[in-house]
């Protein structure tokens, strides 16, 4: 007759008995980081496209924000490993040149952008997003699309 006592013989653990492995490998971490960077780059590109679409959908109205457009362009350039010239930023902002230059200097004074003389052409100045600007964008993008 079989005992009603609990069977204590050793058995192979079935899949549902095995502990869940919570360790993340270096490859998993790198993959997650790359996916997050891709997601943020898609958001940046969507933001640029939205700005252009608003402007083209309502001719005669200035629906763009030059300072925001500059920040988006600087972030996209930094993520792709490029720097923009001041004249590039002025054109991208769709603002009068004097206004665009004032905004670029404002970004530099607030610590969001840095200006570096071009090595190949001393007449040109390159502008890039600082680490402060990039971290602020990361926080914004995480709040904008937390997925």
Secondary structure, DSSP 8 states (H G I E B T S, - for coil): ---SS---------TTTS-------HHHHHHHHHHHHHHHHHHHHHHHHHHHHHHHHSTT-----HHHHHHHHHHHHHHTT--EEHHHHHHHHTS-HHHHHHHHHHHHHTTSEEEEE-SS-TT-EEEEE-HHHHHHHHHHHHHH---
